[in-house]
């Protein structure tokens, strides 16, 4: 089996560098377990914290309480939030 999609994975609550202007250096292999894999970036409306994770392409439709949510499907595409 080949490697899966590679995404940045972090939580701003635990890592202050995970905010809107993130320039991470380590990509996480999301594996091949889920169909429609995607890199996800979410900013929560209450806390304002940003999270980056491995998810699925329809994840934003399932996300409640976010001021920003974007999915993408190219290695490393969930780095910085577009201004």
Buried (B, 14 or more C-beta within 10 A) or exposed (E): EEEBBBBBBBEBEEEEEBBBEBEBEEBBEBEEEBEEBBBBBBBBEEEEBBBBBBBBBEBBEEBEEBEBBBBBEEBEBBBBBEE
